[in-house]
């Protein structure tokens, strides 16, 4: 891992995609059959427009230092630094041997509706995979909340592992070995970068 991506200046636009490969076949009767391996990763496209050379140079240098798709780095996505939910307390994984698309958690502020909201990102201590909350979650009187997440847990989290709900870092790598930029007089740079989650 080569550090954190420089986000000054921030991208003028960010696109976030979820890639979840499936196999789909359609019979002559047009009956559809699907299969999945459960794999998923985030794909991020960031665009910058009208940068001066001084503004662009740190971004360009960081990207070049990745040596194409060789290295990985962390990035907190602009516009997604704070959750939509209240997200108060000190959230932790509640119980060992968890798997699937729900995650039992504890340590939230008690009796809070909307402790996390659908579309919030979370990180789990000991993992670099980022998950998305898929339904609003409420904290009960003991500060417990069950989170519906996608994808299914890629690894079993440890009991008591900390959850990251603010400034969730994505571990990313370049999606291509080729770096391309557009330059307009008077030396203004336009730049688009495609990134894939690396966990």
Order of alpha helices (4+ residues) and beta strands (2+ residues): beta-beta-beta-beta-alpha-beta-beta-beta-beta-beta-beta-beta-beta-beta-beta-beta-beta
